[in-house]
Amino acid sequence: MALAMATMAGFCGTCHAVLEGSLHLSGSSSLLSMPKTNRFAFAEPGLRVRAQQQTSAETETGRRAMLGLLAAGMASGSFVQTVLAESISNLPTVPDQMHRKIIVAGIPGLISEKSDSQGLIRAAAKLRISGLVLLPVDVTKLPLINVEDHPNLPTEVQAFMDHILLADAILFSAPEYNYSVTPITKNAIDWLSQRPETLAGKTAAIISTGWDFGGGRMQYHLRQIGVRPDLHFINTPEVFVSTTVDAQHPPKFDANGDLIDDNVRAQLQQLLVSLRDFTLPLKYGNNADKDSGILT
């Protein structure tokens, strides 16, 4: 005969499983020491119990009482929980990469909503990539940094820092200004570095715009700037978006700054997948499973 022990509604009892058995209420945990060889497990939807072999007979009255208890518990919406389990790690589990997500903060390098850098952030936020969520960050309210004039952090800066602190990674999107980053990008990083934990250890990726080289020189300077705050940039892919428009190069953005080039969108997608795969092991450990599925 099989004796099952379960908890429901705050108390525990024992019963013969399924076909034969009776109710024996018990507040002790002495049954937990029974030999593993006398136990077997079974499960139903919403019901998880551990059963064991029992040779002594119990009364029919007790059996009916326990079945009534189980029925009442399921009817009220409460579930039977496992009590006699050696270790939850020994039970089948749902692949946990399905529950793992990284949050990416998208920081644009220009303030105008019609700018290419803002358009790339919007395009990135619309991509559906398994295990990744991108949230655009508002940089329009950040004052120009001057630590001497701001011994205490302004409210707008504190809100900006709190937003970045919750993110696991950062996507920088900006044009190239004189072979370097824009003042908006540098100002954002300089403010964040006033609270080191907001950037330290975070992963990052870059997508740039520019004329001949698509902003490539800006990317290399940004990587250098990220050393002091302890940012970890991914190495590949490198995405440089040329803004040259002529007979051979149609525009990649519309009049509102929205991305209309499918090739650039595909490159942006792969950039974020690479950022996700680089970030997951750092956040969850080296055993984090990679899921290369991409939903568009």
N, C-alpha and C positions, 0 to 999 in steps of 0.2 A: 504494500500500500504506500501511497505517496503522501507525505505530510508537507504542506506548504505554509510558509510563514509570510505574512504581509502586513504592511501598515496602511491604515486608512483612517481618516478623521481623527488622528491623534492617538490611536492605541493600536496594539498589535495582537494578533491571535494566530493559532495554528489550525490547520484543517487537512483532512485527507483530500488530495487533489482530484478534481474532476469527477471520478466515478464513486469513490468511497472515501469516507472521512467524517470528521466531526469537529466541532468548535472547542478550542481550549484556549481561553484568554490568558495571556501571560505578559507580565511587565518586565520580565527578566531577559537578559541576552544570553542565557546559558546555551541556547541552541546554536549560537554562532560557532561553538567549538566542535560541532559534529564533524566527523571525518569527511573529506572531500569525496571519497569513493562512494559515500551513501547519498550524494546530492546529484540532482540533475536539474537543468534549467529548461523552462519553456516560456513562450511569450505569445500574447495576443495583442491586437491594437489597443493601446491605452492601458495595458495590463502587463506588468513585469513582476514575476515572483521567482523565488528560488524554492524548489521542492526537494524533499529527501525521502529515502525509504524508511518506513515505519512498520514494525511488525505487530504492535499492539492494536487491538480493536478499540474503536470509539463508538459512541452511541449515535443512533440515527437522529436523535433530537439535536445533538451538537452539530452534525453535518448540515442539517437543514438551516440551523441558525447561521452558520458561516456562509452558506450560499445566499441567504437573505441579506447578510451584511455586505457581501460582494455586490449583489444586485442593487442595493440601496446606495452604495458608494458610487457605482457607475451612473446610476440614474441622477444623482445629485451633481454629477460633473467632476467628482474627485477621482483620482487615479491611484491604483495600487502601486506602491513603490517597492523596489527591491530592498530586502533587508539582509538576506543571506547571500551576499555577493563577495567573492574573493577580491576582485579588483575590477573597476569599471574599464580599465585598459584592456581586459581580456575579452570584453564584449565587442561585437561588431559596431563600428562607428561610421557615420556619414563622412565622406571626405571633407576635411575641414577647410580645404582651399575654397570651397563653395561659400564659406562664411568670412573669408579674409578679404578685406578691402583696404586699400591705401587712399588717403585723402591728399590730393595735390592742390596746392594754392597757386593760382595763375596770376603772376605779377606782370602787368604790361609796362612797357618802357615809355609810353606817351599817355597823356591825359585825354586827348580827344577821342570820343567814341567812334569817330570815323577813321581813325588811324589804322594802319595795317596791323600794328602790334595788338591793338584791342580786338581787331577782327580775328586774329589768330587765336586769341584766348577764347573768344566766343565759339569759334569753330571747334576748338579742343573740348569745350564744355559739352558740346552736342554729340560728340562721339560716344558710342556705347562700347566700353571696353570692360570685359569681365575682371572684377577685382579692383577697379579703379574708379574714383569719383573726382572730377576736377571742379573746383569752386573758384570763380573769378574774384579777385581782390580789388577793392576800390582804393586807389592811391591818390585820388583827386583832392582829398582833404589834408594830406600831409604837408605841414609847413616845411620850409627850407631849413635844414638842420643847422643849428648854431648852439652848441652845448652851453656856451657861456650865457646865452640869453634864455636858455631853457634848462635851468638846474633841475627842475621837476618836469617829468614827461608830460606833454600836453595830452588832453583827453583823447584827441584824434589819434595820436601816436600809440597810446595805450591800447585803444581798440584795435588798431592795426596789428600790434604785437600779439594780442590775444588771438586774433584770427590766424596768424602764421604759426603760433605755438601749437595749435590744434592739428596742424597739417603734418603729414609724414614726409612730404616732398614738395618741391617747388618747380614750377615751369616759368622760366623767364622768357618773355617775348618782347623784343625791342629792335629798333633799327640801329644802324651803325652811325655814330656821330664822330667825324674826324678820327677814324680808326679806333674808336673807343665806345663806351657805353653812353647812354643818354643821361642827362642830369636827374631825370625821374628815377631811373634804375639805381644810380649811385646813391641818391638821397634815401631811397627805400632801404637799401642795404645798410647805409650808415646809421639810420635810425634803429634798425633791428639789431645792429651790433652793440647798441647801448644796453641791451638785455641779452647777453650771450646765449642763453639757453633757447632763444627763439630760432636760431639758425644752426647751432652746433650739432653736428652729427646728421643733419638732414641731407637727403639726396636731392639732386637737382638736374634739370635738363634745360637746354636753350634752343630756341628757334629765333632766327634773326632775319631781318630784311635789309636790303641795301642795293646799290647799283651793281657793279661788275662782279663782285665776290659774294653778293647776297648777305653782307654783314658779317662775313667770316672773321675779320680782324677784331670786331667787337666781341665775338664769342671767346677768342683767346685772351683778350684783356679781362673779360668777366671771370674766366676761370682763375686768373691770377688774383683778382680781387677777392674771390671766394676762399682763398687759402686761409687768411686771418680769421674769418668767422667759422671756419671748419665745415664748409659745405663740401659735399661729395658729388661731383658731376659725373654723369655717365659719359663714356667715351664715344660710343656709337649708338645709333647713327648720328651724323652731323647733318643738320638741316639748314641750308642757306637758301633763302628765298630772294631771287633777284627781282627787283622792281622795275627793271628796264622794260619799256613798252615801245615796240616798233613793229614793222611788218612781219618779222619772224617771231616776235614775242608778244602774244596777246596779253591783256591785263589779267592779273590774278585776283584782283579785288574789284568789287563794284563801287559805285559812288558813295555808298554808306560804309565802306571799309570792310564789308563782309567777303569772306573767302569764296571764290567761284572756281578755283582751279582744283580739279580732282586729283591731279598728281601731287600737289602740295598737301592736300588733305590726307592722302595715303601715307606720305612721308611723316606727317604729324602723328598719324595713328601709330606707325611703327616706333616713333620716338617715345610715345607714351607707354607702349607695350614694353619697350626696353627699360624705361624708368620704373615701371611696375615690377618687372622681373629683377631689377637691381635692388629695389627697396624691400621686397618681401622677405628675403633672407635676413636682412639687417633688422627688420622689425620682429619677425617671428622665429628666427633661427635658420640655420642652414638646411633644416629638413623641410622648409616650406616648399610645397609643390608648385611648380609653374603650370599655368593654364594658358596656352597660347591662343585660345579661342578669342576671336574678335567679332563683335557684333556691330554692324553699321546700320 
